[in-house]
């Protein structure tokens, strides 16, 4: 039980949707989220999700000059 008197298990049991720990662990839940994107949003939603992932990889691979030119910050 938490300090505010709410039991996390009881709280989660009352939800009708999954709860995903996503504080930087996108590699862990990415494949599951991709399946859900396709199921609920179709191929266009899946493509958008995939493009988001590519943006992060491309930004990380960019050098400082490229990031300055494109005005992209350094990804975590």
C-alpha positions in Angstrom: 0.0 0.0 0.0 1.3 3.5 -0.8 1.5 6.4 1.5 -1.8 7.8 0.2 -3.7 4.6 1.1 -4.1 3.4 -2.5 -3.1 -0.2 -3.2 -1.4 -0.4 -6.6 -2.7 -3.9 -7.3 -6.3 -2.8 -6.6 -5.9 0.3 -8.7 -4.5 -1.7 -11.7 -7.2 -4.3 -11.4 -9.8 -1.6 -12.0 -8.3 -0.5 -15.3 -9.5 -1.6 -18.7 -6.1 -1.0 -20.4 -2.6 -2.2 -19.9 -0.1 -0.2 -17.8 3.4 -0.1 -19.4 6.5 1.0 -17.6 8.0 3.2 -20.3 10.6 5.3 -18.6 13.2 4.8 -21.2 12.7 1.1 -21.7 11.3 1.5 -25.2 13.3 -1.5 -26.5 11.4 -3.7 -24.1 7.9 -2.7 -25.0 8.5 -1.6 -28.6 7.6 -4.9 -30.3 4.3 -5.1 -28.3 3.4 -1.5 -29.0 4.1 -2.0 -32.7 1.6 -5.0 -32.8 -1.0 -2.8 -31.0 -0.4 0.1 -33.3 -1.1 -2.1 -36.3 -4.1 -3.8 -34.7 -5.8 -0.5 -33.6 -4.5 2.0 -36.1 -3.6 0.0 -39.1 -0.5 0.2 -41.3 -0.3 4.0 -41.2 -0.1 4.0 -37.4 2.6 1.3 -37.5 4.6 3.4 -40.1 4.3 6.5 -37.9 5.6 4.5 -34.9 8.5 3.1 -36.9 9.4 6.6 -38.2 9.5 7.9 -34.7 12.1 5.2 -33.8 14.2 6.0 -36.9 14.2 9.7 -35.9 15.8 8.8 -32.5 18.4 6.5 -34.1 19.3 9.0 -36.8 19.7 11.8 -34.3 22.0 9.7 -32.1 24.1 8.9 -35.2 24.3 12.5 -36.2 27.4 14.6 -35.4 27.2 17.9 -33.6 27.3 19.9 -36.8 24.4 18.0 -38.3 22.3 18.4 -35.1 23.0 22.1 -35.1 22.0 22.5 -38.7 18.8 20.5 -38.2 18.2 22.0 -34.7 17.9 18.5 -33.1 19.0 18.0 -29.6 21.0 15.1 -28.4 18.7 12.2 -27.6 19.1 10.4 -24.2 
